[in-house]
Structure formats: structure tokens, C-alpha cells
Amino acid sequence: MATFISSLTEEEQALDLAKYLNKLQTKGKEANEVFSQECAKLQQENKTNDLVNKLLDEHVVLFAEGNEKDIEGFFLVIFSIIKKIAPNDQFITKVVTILTSNAEDKSLLRLRILNHIYNILDKPALRYNLYLSIIKYAFASRNSDVVIREFPSELNNRIKEWGVNLDQIRNVYKLIHSYRESGRIAESYQWGVKYLTTFEGPDSSQLQEAVSTVLEAIKLPSLFQFDSLLELPLVKQLEGTNHGKLHQLLKIFVGENLDSFRTFIAENADYLKSQGLKEEDCTLKMRLLSLASLGSANQEVPYSLIAKTLQIDESEVESWIIIAMSEEVLEAKMDQLRKIVVINRCLQRVFSKAQWKQLSDNLTLWRGNTKNLLKTLQETKQQFRLAAKQPKA
């Protein structure tokens, strides 16, 4: 196992790396020092750039024969050398290209080294480009978990640190959104929405991004609120284009019921299939959304009304209530004797100014009730104190 001593000068460390690579090259063969001697000659001739290139060009044997600890140490040392005696951004690009060139071999190690390099870099522009490379490699090597888990908490801070412009921010959002095949469609959708929100007005060049995000929203089985998506300028723009039917369908999912959806299907027989949507899945979601509308408008809903609204047999009502509760569309109790559903809480399909006002009114009422309760407790406490002070008969 190689040991790279940090107390050595950069020139000494370069020769140390050369000797280590020499050992890896001659493994199982008669030992020779040709490679390390060539490196020493380049150093003597003050050809630092050629020396660094020669070391990096041996990355294949490094990954094939070296152990993970030594590979990691090699790149940290070579990066230190690059920063001190060969400060050329092209070398940084070359290191990143080497590390991201193979998505199958030691991918987690490569990601760890890339992260180390990111932390060492002191140029915001280089950090931004490296971050994009890390994201691409993480997805390509099927290690999306390694980077996705930090996106919500860290990305905004990183963007401020980079000092990048709006187009560069969009590049990050779009890149994350583009990896739908990673198996994290829900997370991908959220980044698609973030990308769309960066546009304050219509932009015909981005219509396809709006289309793909709307389709993802409809497909996502766990997504039941679409009103904020419908309000985005790019999504609104769909209405006046050849994507008008998709805009119409989104409006149905935002605030209309199963009847409206059935009418849309009847008038546009092949549309769902052409967009990669399944009628069965869309119908299921529309039934749950229609049930949410019923629950929002009524504290108690008869089985008969639910059956009529969802276009099902009354014997299926309880099964659909259970499905809705499992999807957190509502919280309810079923009164089987009276054949009604008592709604405790229900998903708000549209959260507009009216809903904010209702929430404000409820909070005001709660505060008033709490004050009255505290006042009553204080008065009762005072009465007990006065009673305790009075002499006993």
C-alpha cells in the first residue's frame, strides 16, 4: 500500500506518485523504474505540465491495480500539485473527465473523490461546472441517492455561493428534471416545476418542458393538487397552442369532476393514449379528486351521493373511502347504519384566496377561544385563592 506524505513538497509528491504508478505497472513482472525515471527527467527539465499529464495518463492502471484508499490519495495529491505547480484549469477538467469516464467501475469512490475536489476548489465557476458533472455522473452510475438527498437543503446555498446567472440556475434545475428514468419521478417532477417557475412570462421555446411537467403531474399517483401548476405562465401558454387539449385536461384535474373527465374522453377518444396516459389510472385519480370535492363541500356525505359522483355501485363506496384515506385524500369515519361518511379532514384541490381567508378566520376563531379559555382559568384560579384566604367557620 502506498503512503503519500503531505509534508513533502509538491515536486517530491509528484515523484512519489510516479514511483507508486511504476510499482502498479510492473506488478507480476521484473521490476524496473523506467516510468519513474521518465517522470524524474521531466521534472528536472522543468516540464511540469508534461509531468502532470504523464501521471494522469496512467489512470487505467491506477483504477485496475490500486486499492481504493490509495486511488483516493493519488487524486487528492495530484490535485494539490495541480493547484500549486501547474495551476491550469485544463488539468482540472482532465481530472474530472477521468473520474467520470466509467460509470461501472468504483463509481462510489469516484463520486467521493469528485466531492473532495469540489470542496477543495476555490473558483465559483469551476465549482458550478463540477457540480453539474457530479449530478450527471451520479445519475449515469445509478447513484442518484448520493446527490438527490441533499438537493432541497443545499442547492439554494450553493447557487448563492456560485454567483451564477438565471440561465445557469435553469441549467441545474433542467438537468435534475431530465433524469426521470432514475426511479424518482416525484422528485423529478418537483424540479420540473422549479424550472418552470423561473419563467415569469410566456416563452415558446420552453413549451415542451411545460408539456412534460404537466404530463408527469397527471401520471404521478400520489399527486392530487394541480392548481399552482395551472397558474404558471408557461403552462397557461399551452391553452393557445396545439397543446390546448392538455391544458383543458389539466383544468379538469384542477377543479372539475369525473363527469367532465368522461366527457373529455368521449370527445378526444385517442388523446390519452397519444400522450402516454392510461385511462384507468386517470379515472382512478379523478374519482379520488371528485371525492375530495364532495368532502370539502360537506361534513357528512351519503353513500348514495358518493356512488353517483364516482359512478360506482353503492356497495363499492366503502372500498373507495379506504383508498382515499390510504392516499391521504381525506380523513373520515363511515357510519354503516346511516350509510353516510363523516369527513374529519379533506384535501383542498384548490388553495386560493378564499381558502387562505378561511384559514385566517379559523385561526382567529381559535385564538379567540384560547384567550377565553385562559381568561376562564385565571378567574377560576383567583376564586380558589380568595376562598382559601377566608377563615373557616
N, C-alpha and C positions, 0 to 999 in steps of 0.2 A: 504494500500500500504506500502510495506517495504521500509525502508531507510537504506542504507548501508553506514556508516560513514567512510570515508577514513582515518580520524585521529586516528582511533583505531589501536591497534597492530594487527598483523596477527592472534594471538591466540584469541583475542577478536572478530575479524571479523568472525572467524570460528564459534564461539558460537552464534554470531548474525545470521549467515546463518542457524544454527541449529534451533534456535527459529523461524525463518521465515518458514522453512520447516515444523516445528511442527504445526504451525498455518494452513498451507495448508493441512496437513494430517488430522487434526481434524475438518475441516470445516463442519458445519452441525451436528457435534456430540458433546458430552460432552467434554469439554476441558480437556486435560491432557498434561503433559510435559515429557512423557516417552522418546520420541526421543531426545529432547534437553538434558535431564539428562544423557542419554547414551553417547551422544557426549561429555558432560562435563566430564564424568568419563574417557573416552578415552584420553582427553586432560590432565587430572590430572595424568594419568598413563604414560604420555609422548608417547602415541601411535599415533603419528601424521599421519603416513601413513594410519592407520586404520580409523582415523577420516576423512581424506580426502575421502577415499573410501566410507565411510558411507554417506557422504554428496552427493557425485556424484551418488550413487546408487538410490537416490530419484529423479532422473531427470524426471521420468514419471509423478509423481505428480506435479513437478515443471512446466512442459510444459502444463499439463492439467488444473491446477488451478491458476497459476501465470499469471500476466499481462506482456506484452512484455517488459516494462521498467524494471520491477523487474527481469525478466528472464535474460535480458542483464546484469543488475547489478550483479546478482548472479554469472554469469560466469566470469565477469571481476574480481570480488573479489576472487573467488575460484582460478583463475589463478594467482593472486597476491600471494595468500597463497602458492600455489604450487611452485612458484619461490623462495619464501623466506624460508619457513619452511619445505617444502617437495620437494626439487629440484630433482625430479625423472622424466626422460623422459617418463617413462611408464604412468605417470599421464597425461602428455600432449597428448599422444596417446589415452588415455581413454577419455579425454575431446573431442577430435576431433571425435572419434568413436561415442560418444553420440550425438554430434551435426549433424553428417552426417547419423545417423541411420534411419531417417524418412524424405523421400523426399516430403511428402504431408503436414505435419504439420508445419506451421510457417517457411516455407523454406527461405523466405527473411530475417527474423530475424536471423535464423541460419547462413546464409551467412554473415550477418553483424557482428555477433559475431566472426565467423571464421576470418574475415578480421581484426577485432580488435586484435585478438590473434596473427595473422601474424605480425602486426605492433609492438606488444609487444615483440615477440620472438627476441632473440639476437644471436641465433646459426644459421649460414647459412644452415647447413644440415637439421635442423628441419624446417626452412623456406621453403626449397625446397620441402620436403615431404608434408608440409601443403599446399603448392601451388597446388601440384598435387591433393590433397584431395578436395580443393576448386573447381578446374576445374571439377573433377568427379561429385561432388555434384551439382554444378550449372547445368550441363547437365542433371543429373538424375532428378532434380527437375524442369526441363524445365525453368530455369532462365539463359540460355546461354548469353543473352544480358548483364547481370550484369558483366560477365568476358570478353566476346569476345571484347567488345568495347575498352578495354584497352590493348589488346594483342600487336598490332603493335607498340604503343608508349612506353609501359612499359616493355615488356618481355625482350628485349635485356639488359636493365639496371638491371633487376632482375637477369638474368643469370650471369652477371659480379659480382654482389653482392654475389651470392651463391658460386662462385668459383667452379662450377661443371665441370665434365669432358664431353667429347664428347658424350659418351653413354647416360649420364643423360640429355644432351640437346636434343638428339634424342628422348628420352622418352617423353619429353614435347611436341615436335612437333608431334610425332606419336599419343599421347593421344588426342590432339586437333583435329587432322585429323580424328581420328576414329569416332568422333561423327557426321557422315554425316546425321543422322536422325534428327538433330536439326533444319533442315529447312534452314540452312545457307550453302548450298552446295558450293557456290562460295568461301566463306571464308575457308571452309574445304579444298577445292582444293588448295588454296594458301599455307596452312600449309603442305599439302602433298608434294608440290613442295619443300618447305623449308626443309622438312625431306630428300627428295631425294638428294638435293644439298649438304648434309653433307657427302656424299659418293664420294670420289674422283676417285674411280675405281670400277670395277665390283664386285658384291657380290651376289652370287647365293641365299643366304638366304633371300634376300630382293626383289626378283623378283616380288612377289605378290603385294608388296607395289607399285612398278613401274607400274604394270598392272592396279591396281585400280585407280591410279592417272591419267594414260593415258585415261582410260575409262571415268573418271569424266570430263576430259578436252573435250573430244568429245561430251559428253552429255550436257555440260553447254551451254545453248542457247546464252549467251552473250559473250562467249569466241571465238575469231577469230584468235588469234596468238598462234602458237604452236611451233615455231622454237626453242625457248630456251629450251623447254621441250625435244625436239628431241636430243639436244646436251648433255643432262645429261648422264653420264657414265652408270648408272643403266638402263636407257631407251635404250641406244644403245645396251646394252647386250641382250635385248629382241630379236634382229634380229637373233641371232644364237641359239635360243631355240624353244620350242614348242609354244612360243608366237610370232613367226615370222610374222604371219598374222596381228597381232595387230600393230606391228612395221611398216609393209607395209601400213596399213590403216592410221596410224599417218602421214607417209610421204606424203600420198595423201592430207591430211588436211593441211599439212605444205605448200606445194607448187604446187600441181597439180590441175587439173580442174575436172569438172563434168564428162567428158568422161572417165577419169581414174577411177573415183569412180564407174561409171556404169559397167565398165569392171571388177572391183574387185568384185562387187556384182554377176555378171554373173558367175565368176569363183569360188566364195565362197558363194553359194546360202543361206546356213543356218547360216553363221558365225555371222552376225549382231545379229540375234535373240539369238544365244547361248551366246553372251556377254552382253545381256540386252540392246542392242541398237535398236532403231527404225529407219527403213529405211526412213520413211517420214521425221523425224527430221534431220537425217544425210543429206538427199538430200537437204532440205531447207538450211542447213548451207553451203553445198558445192556450191549451187547456189550463195549464197552471197559471198563466198570466190572467186568463179570464176569471179564474177562481180568486186570484189576488184582487181583482177589481170588485168582485162580489164582497169579499171580506172587508175591503176598505170602505164600502158604502153601507154595510150592515153589520151590526153587532151579533145578530142571530140570523142564520141563513137556512131556510128549509131545504131538506134533501131534494124536494121536487124542483126547486129553482136551480139548484146546482146541476141536477141531471139535465134540465132543459138547456142551461147555459153551456155545459160541456158536451152536450149532445151524446149522452150516455144513458144507460139504463139506471134506474134508481138504486138497484142492487149493487152498482159499482161505485156509488158515491163514497162510501167509507174507505175503499181502497185508494181513491184519488186524494182523499183528505190525508191519508197516511203518507202518500207520495209527496204531497205538498209540504207536509211537516218535515219529512226527511230532507227535502231540498231547502228548508228554512224559508219557504214562501209564506208560511203562516204558522202561528201557534193557536191551537184550538182544542175544544173538547166536543165530543159527539154525544148528543143526547138521543139514544136509540129509541127511547119510549116516545118522545115527542117528534122524533125524526127531524131534528134541527142540529146545526153546527154552531157552537158558541165561539166567536172569534175573540181571542185574547190579544193577539198582535198580528199584523199583516204587512206584507211588503208593499211599499208605496211605489207604484210603477212610474209615476211622475212626481218629482220633488220640485215644485215650482214655488213662486212667491206665496201662493195660498197655503202650501204645506209649511213653509217657514213661519208664516203668520200663526198657523195652528200650533206649531211647536212653541212659538213665543208665548202664545196665550196659555198653553198648558203649563209652561214654566212659571209664568206669572201667577197662575192659579195655585201651583204647587208652593211657590214662595209665600203666597198669602196664607195658605193653610198651615204651612210650617210656622209662620210668625204667630198665628192664632193659637197653635198648639203650645208653643213656647210661652206665650203670654198666660195661657191657662195653667201651665205647670208652675210658672213663677207665682201666680196668685194662690194656687193651692199650697205651695211651699210656704208662702208668707202666712197663710191661715194656720198652718200647722205650728209655725213658730209662735204666733200670738196665743194659740191655745195652750202651748207648752208653758208660756210665761204666767198664765193665770193661776192663782192659788187654788189648790184642791179643796173641796168642801169638807 
